[in-house]
Amino acid sequence: MKKAKEKDPIENPSLRKTINLFADIFQTLKPPPKLTIDTWADSYRILSSKTSAEPGRWKTDRVPFQREVMRAISDKNTEKVVMMYGAQLSKTEILMNTVGYFMDYEPSPIMFLMPTKDMAADFSTTRLNDMIQSTPQLRSKVIESSDARDTKRQKEFSGGYIVLTGSNSASELASRPIRVLLADEIDRFPRSAKNDGDPLNLAIERVKTWPNSKIVLTSTPTIKGGSRIELEYENSSKDEYYIPCPKCGEMQTLKWGNIIFEDVSHKCEKCMETSTEYEWKRNLIKGEWRSTNPEVDPHISRGFHVSELYSPFTKWASMIRKFRAAKGDEQLMKVFVNTALGECWEEKVERFNFEEIQARAEDYGEYLNHEDGTYEEVEIPDKVNVLTAGVDVQDNRLEVEIVGWGPGEESWGIYYKVIMGNPALPYVWNELDQVLMKDYSYQNGEKIRVACACVDTGGHHTDDVYRYVKAREQLNIFGIKGSGEAGRPLISRPSKNNKGGISLFVLGVNTGKDTIMSNLKVTEPGAKYMHYPNDPKRGYDEVYFKGLTSEIKVVTFSKGQAKIEWKTVGDKRNEPLDIRNYAQAALRIANPDLNIRYSTNLLNDLRTQKTNRRRIIRRGI
């Protein structure tokens, strides 16, 4: 038997229409559901296969320790959020979720600040565009510009915009008010945006006009005492993530010192029992953030620190392999501490005793010259496979060092020469040619020539250097310009944007000196060891070794900002250190296979091929 259709209690069609109309209006005016960044991401964010190893809908529970971080950013009462993180911890994805949330749910003027404008532009065209296109909730929000404005680093949406810029752009940092500041990798920011002061402070000034502003600062740390993210973290709530021991339930943080290498496990600080990586990470969902600095109001600055040990994307076994590979190499260990552990590297301020380094000098050996029956000193040790050179230009002289390199960047000082004379005069450069173009001899008579040389363009003879290197670039003789910028790589791609039109390389002098000092600590022949001849006639005398060890690394402060610098102490002649740095840069530019001997004949063949291809820089000499 069919059930009778229920009768509408409101029979008047006109009244029913009116009621339905008001119901629609109320539904339209109903405030949106209360969302935080994590719930917004869980509801709407879609990861694409272009930029994610795990495409599909975003799941905060995949990285459960990030939920509280996103809620802190969402909290209207929290002014600043600081993230001092290791690698592979979805730090950038948190910033992306924040961008999506404010574009969709709380439209506002946003600034995404990165170390350089180029990085910002690349990020915009790849990561940001991909998120917008992959997430339907955002796709319709962006307003397509019909004018000539550059939309690569600026996106407009209803109620706001996002501008992506670099910390090296002073004009953009000071030109517009913003509500939300997202600053990524702040330890890589320059200390000053041209002459306008600290770029991060310039950006922070932009948010002061908004009563409900938000500042989010992230970075892997660098040098203790000179790390901006460390400074921000120390002045925050300093939250650490505690998870329960799988055996006894004691809440604790994961620590590298408690990792057991043999069976890849972590020891509990209370019960002393070990549990596997899977067992510990399974408990991440049960973890909680705890402040270790109760003196700071978390609403003023909420700080979070977490290491790669927590990452669902990194295996502990992989971290152990990286650690073992870094042992004995100070630069690699520094990278491990910064990126894997999310901790600052503490520099040991130490000065080498020049006498101890000089005492390592050795005889390169001698051989019988069968033509005249005399014994002669070995000029080039047999293990040397490539020669490079560094040249420093002073007002009254040139100084040049020839350095030999073998497998593992084991090095041999070959000659250190001082060419007296005004560099404005041609004969000085002719003498340099005799050093750089000379064929040097192995014991068996085989010849080898300098594969690559770097000449410093600083000082009062820049034009003279330009003229010299321009005519010799086909011989891999290049001009360099030193930069003391923190974190700058030893060498990067050259630029011809200079008066001489040469391929000018910018040298990260601090990085190079770090490597040299690290190598000087190697005390046994082999990879990285630095050999020197026990022969003052080659130029390796007391003056040389004093100059090689004349600088120490110190932390200085300017306008409240820490800066890592190399300072000359004792003997003021530091040319040997600078020149060895240039020779090291030449090795990076040449990029040889150190297991191959680049004899004069081989170099001539390679240079002929390179000339035919009309290329200056290539993979390998």
C-alpha positions as CSV (number, residue, x, y, z in Angstrom):
1,M,0.0,0.0,0.0
2,K,1.5,3.3,-1.1
3,K,2.2,5.9,1.6
4,A,0.2,9.0,1.2
5,K,2.3,12.1,0.2
6,E,2.7,14.4,3.2
7,K,0.8,17.6,2.8
8,D,2.8,20.9,2.9
9,P,1.6,22.7,6.0
10,I,2.0,26.0,4.1
11,E,-0.5,25.9,1.3
12,N,-0.1,29.4,0.1
13,P,2.3,29.2,-2.9
14,S,3.3,32.8,-2.6
15,L,4.2,32.4,1.1
16,R,6.2,29.3,0.4
17,K,8.1,31.1,-2.3
18,T,8.9,33.9,0.1
19,I,10.1,31.5,2.8
20,N,12.3,29.7,0.4
21,L,13.8,33.0,-0.8
22,F,14.7,34.0,2.7
23,A,16.2,30.6,3.4
24,D,18.5,31.0,0.4
25,I,19.5,34.4,1.6
26,F,20.3,33.2,5.0
27,Q,22.3,30.3,3.6
28,T,24.3,32.8,1.4
29,L,25.0,35.1,4.3
30,K,25.9,32.3,6.7
31,P,29.5,32.7,7.8
32,P,31.9,30.1,6.4
33,P,33.0,27.3,8.6
34,K,35.8,28.1,11.0
35,L,39.0,26.9,9.4
36,T,42.6,26.8,10.4
37,I,45.4,26.4,7.9
38,D,45.7,22.6,8.6
39,T,42.0,22.0,8.2
40,W,41.9,24.2,5.1
41,A,44.8,22.2,3.6
42,D,43.1,18.9,4.5
43,S,39.9,20.0,2.9
44,Y,41.1,21.7,-0.3
45,R,44.9,21.3,-1.0
46,I,45.8,19.0,-3.9
47,L,49.4,18.0,-4.5
48,S,50.4,17.5,-8.1
49,S,52.8,14.9,-9.5
50,K,54.9,17.7,-10.9
51,T,56.2,19.0,-7.6
52,S,55.3,16.2,-5.1
53,A,56.6,12.7,-4.6
54,E,53.2,11.8,-3.0
55,P,50.6,13.5,-5.3
56,G,46.9,13.7,-4.3
57,R,45.0,15.3,-1.4
58,W,47.1,16.9,1.3
59,K,47.1,14.9,4.6
60,T,48.4,16.7,7.7
61,D,48.5,13.4,9.6
62,R,51.4,12.4,7.2
63,V,53.5,15.0,9.1
64,P,51.5,15.3,12.3
65,F,53.9,17.6,14.1
66,Q,53.1,20.3,11.5
67,R,49.5,20.6,12.6
68,E,50.3,22.7,15.6
69,V,52.6,24.9,13.6
70,M,49.9,25.7,11.1
71,R,47.4,26.4,13.9
72,A,49.9,28.8,15.5
73,I,50.1,30.7,12.2
74,S,46.2,30.6,12.1
75,D,45.9,32.0,15.6
76,K,45.0,35.7,15.4
77,N,46.7,36.3,18.7
78,T,50.1,35.0,17.6
79,E,52.2,37.7,16.0
80,K,55.3,35.7,14.9
81,V,56.0,32.1,14.1
82,V,59.6,30.9,13.8
83,M,60.6,27.5,12.3
84,M,64.2,26.4,12.7
85,Y,64.1,23.2,10.8
86,G,66.3,20.5,9.3
87,A,65.7,19.2,5.7
88,Q,62.8,17.1,4.4
89,L,60.3,18.3,6.9
90,S,57.7,19.9,4.6
91,K,58.7,23.4,5.8
92,T,58.1,25.0,2.4
93,E,54.7,23.1,2.1
94,I,53.6,24.7,5.3
95,L,54.3,28.1,3.7
96,M,52.4,27.0,0.6
97,N,49.4,26.0,2.8
98,T,49.6,29.4,4.5
99,V,49.5,31.2,1.1
100,G,46.5,29.1,0.0
101,Y,44.6,29.7,3.2
102,F,45.0,33.5,3.1
103,M,44.2,33.6,-0.7
104,D,41.0,31.6,-0.1
105,Y,39.8,32.1,3.4
106,E,41.3,35.4,4.6
107,P,42.2,37.5,1.6
108,S,45.1,39.8,2.5
109,P,48.2,41.4,1.0
110,I,51.0,38.8,1.3
111,M,54.7,39.0,0.7
112,F,56.7,35.8,0.1
113,L,60.4,36.7,0.7
114,M,63.2,34.6,-0.5
115,P,67.0,35.0,-0.7
116,T,67.0,36.4,-4.3
117,K,64.6,37.7,-6.9
118,D,65.6,34.9,-9.2
119,M,64.7,32.3,-6.6
120,A,61.4,34.0,-6.0
121,A,60.6,34.1,-9.7
122,D,61.4,30.4,-10.1
123,F,59.3,29.5,-7.1
124,S,56.4,31.5,-8.5
125,T,56.4,29.8,-11.9
126,T,56.9,26.3,-10.5
127,R,55.7,25.6,-7.0
128,L,53.1,28.4,-6.6
129,N,51.6,28.1,-10.0
130,D,51.4,24.4,-9.7
131,M,49.5,24.7,-6.3
132,I,47.1,27.2,-7.8
133,Q,46.4,25.0,-10.8
134,S,46.2,21.8,-8.9
135,T,43.8,23.1,-6.2
136,P,40.3,23.9,-7.5
137,Q,39.6,26.1,-4.5
138,L,42.3,28.4,-5.6
139,R,42.2,28.2,-9.4
140,S,39.3,30.6,-9.8
141,K,40.7,33.1,-7.2
142,V,43.6,34.5,-9.2
143,I,42.7,37.5,-11.3
144,E,44.3,37.4,-14.7
145,S,46.0,40.7,-15.5
146,S,45.4,42.3,-18.9
147,D,47.9,45.0,-18.5
148,A,51.7,44.9,-18.9
149,R,52.5,44.2,-15.3
150,D,54.8,41.4,-14.5
151,T,52.6,38.6,-13.0
152,K,55.5,36.2,-12.6
153,R,56.3,37.5,-9.1
154,Q,52.8,39.0,-8.3
155,K,49.4,37.3,-8.2
156,E,46.3,39.3,-7.5
157,F,43.1,37.7,-6.1
158,S,39.9,39.1,-4.7
159,G,40.6,41.0,-1.6
160,G,44.4,40.9,-1.8
161,Y,47.6,39.9,-3.7
162,I,50.8,38.0,-3.2
163,V,54.1,39.4,-4.2
164,L,57.2,37.2,-4.4
165,T,60.5,38.9,-4.1
166,G,64.1,38.6,-3.1
167,S,65.9,39.9,0.0
168,N,68.2,41.7,-2.5
169,S,65.5,44.0,-3.8
170,A,65.4,47.0,-1.6
171,S,62.8,48.9,-3.6
172,E,60.2,46.2,-3.4
173,L,60.8,45.6,0.3
174,A,60.0,49.2,1.2
175,S,57.3,50.0,-1.4
176,R,54.1,48.5,-0.1
177,P,52.2,47.6,3.0
178,I,51.5,43.9,3.7
179,R,49.6,41.9,6.3
180,V,51.3,38.5,6.0
181,L,55.1,38.2,5.7
182,L,56.5,34.7,4.8
183,A,60.3,34.8,4.9
184,D,62.0,31.6,3.8
185,E,65.6,30.6,4.4
186,I,66.4,33.8,6.2
187,D,70.0,32.7,7.0
188,R,70.8,33.1,3.3
189,F,69.6,36.7,3.3
190,P,72.3,39.4,2.7
191,R,73.1,41.6,5.7
192,S,72.0,44.6,3.7
193,A,69.7,45.2,0.7
194,K,72.2,47.5,-1.2
195,N,72.5,50.5,1.1
196,D,69.1,50.4,2.7
197,G,69.9,48.1,5.7
198,D,68.8,44.7,6.8
199,P,66.3,43.3,4.3
200,L,64.3,41.3,6.9
201,N,63.8,44.4,9.1
202,L,62.7,46.3,6.0
203,A,60.1,43.7,5.3
204,I,58.9,43.6,8.9
205,E,58.4,47.3,8.8
206,R,55.8,46.7,6.1
207,V,53.5,44.8,8.3
208,K,53.3,47.3,11.2
209,T,50.4,49.2,9.6
210,W,48.2,46.1,10.0
211,P,46.8,45.4,13.5
212,N,46.3,41.7,12.8
213,S,49.6,41.2,10.9
214,K,51.4,37.8,10.7
215,I,55.1,37.1,10.4
216,V,56.4,33.7,9.6
217,L,60.2,33.1,9.5
218,T,61.8,29.8,8.4
219,S,65.3,28.6,7.7
220,T,67.8,25.8,8.3
221,P,70.4,27.3,10.7
222,T,74.1,28.1,9.8
223,I,76.9,29.3,12.1
224,K,76.3,29.5,15.8
225,G,76.3,33.2,16.8
226,G,75.8,34.3,13.2
227,S,72.5,32.6,12.4
228,R,69.5,34.8,12.1
229,I,67.0,31.9,12.5
230,E,68.9,30.9,15.7
231,L,68.6,34.4,17.1
232,E,64.8,34.4,16.3
233,Y,64.4,31.0,17.8
234,E,66.2,31.8,21.0
235,N,63.9,34.8,21.5
236,S,60.8,32.6,21.0
237,S,58.9,30.0,23.0
238,K,61.4,27.4,21.8
239,D,59.0,24.5,21.3
240,E,60.4,21.0,20.9
241,Y,58.3,18.0,19.7
242,Y,57.9,15.2,22.4
243,I,56.7,11.7,21.5
244,P,56.2,8.7,23.8
245,C,58.7,5.9,24.0
246,P,57.2,2.8,22.3
247,K,58.3,0.7,25.3
248,C,57.6,2.7,28.5
249,G,55.6,5.7,27.2
250,E,58.1,8.3,28.5
251,M,57.7,11.6,26.6
252,Q,60.9,12.7,25.0
253,T,62.5,14.3,21.9
254,L,64.4,12.3,19.2
255,K,68.1,13.0,19.6
256,W,71.0,12.1,17.2
257,G,73.1,11.1,20.2
258,N,70.5,8.4,21.1
259,I,70.6,6.8,17.6
260,I,72.2,3.3,17.6
261,F,74.0,2.9,14.3
262,E,74.4,-0.9,14.4
263,D,70.7,-1.8,14.3
264,V,69.4,1.6,13.3
265,S,67.3,2.2,16.4
266,H,66.8,5.0,19.0
267,K,67.4,4.5,22.8
268,C,64.9,5.7,25.3
269,E,66.3,8.2,27.8
270,K,64.3,6.6,30.7
271,C,64.0,2.8,30.2
272,M,67.2,2.6,28.1
273,E,65.4,0.2,25.7
274,T,65.8,0.6,22.0
275,S,63.0,0.8,19.5
276,T,63.0,0.8,15.7
277,E,62.5,3.8,13.5
278,Y,59.0,2.5,12.5
279,E,58.0,2.1,16.2
280,W,59.1,5.7,17.1
281,K,57.6,7.3,14.0
282,R,54.3,5.5,14.5
283,N,54.0,7.5,17.7
284,L,54.4,10.8,16.0
285,I,50.7,11.2,15.9
286,K,50.7,10.9,19.8
287,G,53.3,13.7,20.1
288,E,53.0,17.2,21.5
289,W,54.9,20.5,21.3
290,R,56.3,21.7,24.6
291,S,57.8,25.1,25.2
292,T,61.4,25.1,26.6
293,N,61.4,28.9,27.1
294,P,58.4,29.8,29.3
295,E,59.7,33.3,29.8
296,V,58.6,34.3,26.3
297,D,54.9,34.8,25.6
298,P,54.1,32.3,22.8
299,H,51.7,34.8,21.3
300,I,54.6,37.2,20.8
301,S,56.8,34.7,19.2
302,R,56.1,31.0,18.8
303,G,59.2,29.0,17.9
304,F,59.5,25.5,16.6
305,H,62.5,23.3,16.2
306,V,62.6,19.8,14.7
307,S,65.3,17.6,13.0
308,E,65.3,15.3,10.1
309,L,64.9,12.4,12.6
310,Y,61.2,13.2,12.6
311,S,60.8,13.2,8.8
312,P,58.5,10.6,7.2
313,F,60.5,11.1,4.0
314,T,64.0,10.3,5.3
315,K,65.2,7.0,6.7
316,W,67.6,7.0,9.6
317,A,69.9,4.6,7.8
318,S,70.3,7.3,5.1
319,M,71.2,9.9,7.8
320,I,73.8,7.5,9.3
321,R,75.4,7.0,5.8
322,K,75.6,10.8,5.4
323,F,77.1,11.2,8.8
324,R,79.8,8.6,8.2
325,A,80.6,10.1,4.8
326,A,81.1,13.5,6.5
327,K,83.4,12.3,9.2
328,G,86.8,13.9,8.7
329,D,85.5,16.6,6.4
330,E,84.6,19.7,8.3
331,Q,82.5,21.2,5.5
332,L,80.4,18.1,5.0
333,M,79.9,17.8,8.7
334,K,78.8,21.4,8.9
335,V,76.2,20.7,6.2
336,F,75.0,17.6,8.1
337,V,74.6,19.5,11.4
338,N,72.7,22.4,9.7
339,T,70.4,20.5,7.3
340,A,69.9,17.1,8.9
341,L,69.9,18.0,12.6
342,G,68.6,21.6,12.1
343,E,71.2,22.9,14.5
344,C,73.9,25.6,14.3
345,W,77.4,24.7,13.6
346,E,79.8,25.9,16.3
347,E,83.0,27.2,14.8
348,K,86.1,26.5,16.8
349,V,88.1,29.7,16.8
350,E,91.6,28.4,16.4
351,R,94.7,29.7,14.7
352,F,97.2,27.4,13.1
353,N,100.8,27.6,14.2
354,F,102.7,28.4,11.0
355,E,105.7,26.5,12.3
356,E,103.7,23.3,12.7
357,I,102.5,23.6,9.1
358,Q,105.9,24.5,7.8
359,A,107.4,21.5,9.6
360,R,105.2,19.2,7.4
361,A,107.2,20.4,4.3
362,E,108.8,17.4,2.6
363,D,111.3,16.5,-0.1
364,Y,109.5,15.7,-3.3
365,G,112.4,13.4,-4.2
366,E,115.3,13.4,-6.7
367,Y,116.3,11.4,-9.7
368,L,119.4,10.7,-11.7
369,N,119.7,12.7,-15.0
370,H,121.2,10.1,-17.3
371,E,122.3,12.7,-19.8
372,D,124.8,14.5,-17.5
373,G,124.9,12.1,-14.5
374,T,123.6,14.6,-12.0
375,Y,120.9,14.3,-9.4
376,E,117.9,16.6,-9.9
377,E,114.9,17.5,-7.7
378,V,111.6,16.1,-8.8
379,E,109.6,19.1,-10.1
380,I,106.2,17.5,-10.3
381,P,105.4,14.6,-8.0
382,D,104.0,11.6,-9.8
383,K,100.6,11.7,-8.1
384,V,99.9,15.2,-9.5
385,N,97.3,14.9,-12.3
386,V,96.4,18.6,-12.9
387,L,97.9,22.0,-12.3
388,T,96.0,25.2,-11.5
389,A,97.2,28.7,-10.5
390,G,96.1,31.7,-8.5
391,V,97.4,35.2,-9.1
392,D,97.1,38.2,-6.8
393,V,97.7,41.8,-8.1
394,Q,99.3,44.4,-5.9
395,D,100.4,47.9,-6.8
396,N,104.1,46.9,-7.2
397,R,104.0,43.2,-7.9
398,L,102.2,40.1,-8.9
399,E,102.2,37.0,-6.7
400,V,101.4,33.6,-8.2
401,E,101.2,30.0,-6.9
402,I,101.2,26.8,-9.0
403,V,99.3,24.0,-7.3
404,G,99.2,20.3,-8.2
405,W,96.1,18.2,-7.6
406,G,95.5,14.5,-7.3
407,P,92.6,12.1,-6.5
408,G,90.5,13.2,-3.5
409,E,91.8,16.8,-4.0
410,E,95.1,15.9,-2.4
411,S,97.3,18.9,-3.3
412,W,101.0,19.8,-3.7
413,G,102.5,23.3,-3.6
414,I,104.7,23.5,-6.8
415,Y,106.0,27.1,-7.0
416,Y,105.2,30.3,-5.2
417,K,106.6,33.3,-7.1
418,V,106.7,37.0,-6.6
419,I,107.0,39.1,-9.8
420,M,108.2,42.6,-8.9
421,G,107.1,45.5,-11.0
422,N,104.3,47.9,-11.8
423,P,101.4,45.9,-13.2
424,A,100.7,48.8,-15.5
425,L,103.8,47.8,-17.5
426,P,103.7,45.0,-20.1
427,Y,106.9,43.2,-19.0
428,V,105.3,42.2,-15.6
429,W,102.5,40.3,-17.5
430,N,105.1,38.8,-19.8
431,E,106.8,37.3,-16.8
432,L,103.5,35.9,-15.6
433,D,103.0,34.3,-19.0
434,Q,106.4,32.5,-18.6
435,V,105.0,31.0,-15.3
436,L,101.5,30.1,-16.5
437,M,102.5,28.9,-20.0
438,K,105.6,26.9,-18.9
439,D,105.8,23.1,-19.3
440,Y,106.7,21.5,-16.0
441,S,108.3,18.1,-15.8
442,Y,107.7,14.8,-14.2
443,Q,110.6,12.5,-13.3
444,N,110.0,10.5,-16.5
445,G,110.2,13.6,-18.7
446,E,106.5,13.9,-19.3
447,K,105.3,17.5,-19.4
448,I,102.3,19.2,-17.8
449,R,101.0,22.7,-18.0
450,V,98.6,24.9,-15.9
451,A,95.1,23.8,-16.8
452,C,93.3,26.8,-15.4
453,A,94.3,30.0,-13.6
454,C,92.4,32.7,-11.7
455,V,93.6,36.3,-11.6
456,D,92.2,38.7,-9.0
457,T,90.6,41.8,-10.6
458,G,90.4,43.8,-7.4
459,G,92.8,46.6,-6.5
460,H,94.1,49.5,-8.6
461,H,94.9,47.6,-11.8
462,T,91.5,46.2,-12.8
463,D,91.8,47.4,-16.4
464,D,95.2,45.8,-16.8
465,V,93.9,42.5,-15.5
466,Y,90.9,42.7,-17.9
467,R,93.2,43.2,-20.9
468,Y,95.4,40.3,-19.8
469,V,92.7,37.7,-19.2
470,K,90.5,38.7,-22.2
471,A,93.3,37.7,-24.6
472,R,93.8,34.4,-22.7
473,E,90.4,33.1,-21.8
474,Q,90.8,30.4,-24.5
475,L,93.7,29.1,-22.3
476,N,91.4,29.0,-19.2
477,I,92.9,32.1,-17.6
478,F,90.0,33.9,-16.0
479,G,89.3,37.0,-13.9
480,I,87.8,36.7,-10.5
481,K,86.2,39.1,-8.0
482,G,86.0,38.2,-4.3
483,S,82.7,38.4,-2.3
484,G,82.5,38.1,1.4
485,E,78.7,37.3,1.3
486,A,77.8,34.7,3.8
487,G,77.0,31.3,2.3
488,R,78.1,32.2,-1.2
489,P,79.5,29.2,-3.1
490,L,83.2,29.1,-3.9
491,I,82.4,29.7,-7.6
492,S,79.3,30.3,-9.7
493,R,78.6,30.9,-13.3
494,P,80.5,33.9,-14.8
495,S,79.1,37.2,-16.0
496,K,80.2,39.4,-18.8
497,N,78.5,42.4,-17.3
498,N,81.7,44.3,-16.7
499,K,83.8,47.0,-18.3
500,G,86.3,44.6,-19.7
501,G,83.7,42.3,-21.2
502,I,85.4,39.3,-19.7
503,S,84.0,36.1,-18.2
504,L,84.2,37.3,-14.6
505,F,83.7,34.8,-11.8
506,V,82.6,35.9,-8.4
507,L,84.5,34.0,-5.7
508,G,82.9,33.1,-2.3
509,V,86.1,33.8,-0.4
510,N,84.7,32.7,3.0
511,T,83.7,29.3,1.6
512,G,87.1,28.9,0.0
513,K,88.9,29.8,3.2
514,D,86.7,27.4,5.2
515,T,87.8,24.6,2.9
516,I,91.5,25.4,3.1
517,M,91.5,25.6,6.8
518,S,89.6,22.3,7.0
519,N,92.2,20.7,4.7
520,L,95.0,22.0,6.8
521,K,93.6,20.0,9.7
522,V,94.2,16.8,7.7
523,T,97.4,15.4,9.1
524,E,98.0,12.2,7.0
525,P,98.7,12.1,3.2
526,G,95.7,11.2,1.2
527,A,92.4,13.0,0.2
528,K,92.5,16.7,1.1
529,Y,96.0,16.6,2.5
530,M,98.1,19.6,1.6
531,H,101.8,18.9,0.7
532,Y,104.5,21.5,0.6
533,P,108.1,21.3,-0.7
534,N,111.0,21.5,1.7
535,D,112.7,24.0,-0.6
536,P,112.7,27.7,0.0
537,K,113.9,28.3,-3.6
538,R,110.4,27.3,-4.7
539,G,109.0,30.2,-2.6
540,Y,107.8,28.2,0.4
541,D,109.6,30.0,3.1
542,E,108.6,31.3,6.5
543,V,106.9,34.3,5.0
544,Y,104.7,32.0,2.9
545,F,103.5,29.9,5.9
546,K,102.9,33.0,8.0
547,G,100.7,34.3,5.3
548,L,98.9,31.0,4.8
549,T,97.9,30.9,8.5
550,S,97.4,34.7,9.0
551,E,93.6,34.7,9.3
552,I,91.0,33.3,11.8
553,K,87.2,33.2,11.6
554,V,85.4,35.5,14.0
555,V,81.8,36.5,14.7
556,T,81.3,40.3,14.6
557,F,78.2,42.4,15.2
558,S,77.1,45.4,13.3
559,K,73.8,47.2,14.1
560,G,72.8,44.2,16.2
561,Q,73.4,41.7,13.4
562,A,75.9,38.9,13.6
563,K,78.3,38.4,10.8
564,I,81.0,35.7,10.2
565,E,84.2,37.2,9.0
566,W,87.8,36.2,8.4
567,K,90.2,38.5,10.2
568,T,93.9,38.9,9.7
569,V,95.9,38.4,12.9
570,G,99.6,38.7,13.5
571,D,101.4,39.0,10.1
572,K,99.3,41.3,7.9
573,R,100.6,39.6,4.6
574,N,97.7,37.2,3.8
575,E,98.4,36.9,0.1
576,P,99.4,33.2,0.3
577,L,96.0,32.3,1.7
578,D,94.2,34.4,-0.9
579,I,96.2,33.0,-3.8
580,R,95.7,29.4,-2.6
581,N,92.0,30.2,-2.6
582,Y,92.2,31.4,-6.2
583,A,94.0,28.3,-7.3
584,Q,91.3,26.2,-5.6
585,A,88.6,28.2,-7.4
586,A,90.5,27.5,-10.7
587,L,90.2,23.8,-9.9
588,R,86.4,24.2,-9.5
589,I,86.1,26.1,-12.8
590,A,88.2,23.5,-14.7
591,N,86.3,20.7,-13.0
592,P,88.8,18.0,-14.1
593,D,88.6,14.2,-13.5
594,L,91.4,14.0,-10.8
595,N,92.1,10.4,-11.8
596,I,93.2,11.5,-15.3
597,R,96.6,13.1,-16.0
598,Y,96.1,16.3,-17.9
599,S,99.5,16.4,-19.6
600,T,100.4,19.2,-22.0
601,N,99.5,17.1,-25.0
602,L,96.1,16.3,-23.6
603,L,95.4,19.9,-22.7
604,N,96.3,21.1,-26.2
605,D,93.9,18.5,-27.6
606,L,91.1,19.6,-25.3
607,R,91.6,23.3,-25.9
608,T,91.5,22.7,-29.7
609,Q,88.2,21.0,-29.3
610,K,86.9,23.7,-27.0
611,T,87.8,26.4,-29.4
612,N,86.0,24.7,-32.2
613,R,82.9,24.6,-30.0
614,R,83.4,28.2,-29.0
615,R,82.6,27.5,-25.4
616,I,84.4,28.9,-22.4
617,I,82.9,26.8,-19.6
618,R,82.2,23.1,-20.0
619,R,81.9,20.0,-17.9
620,G,85.5,19.2,-17.2
621,I,88.6,20.9,-18.7
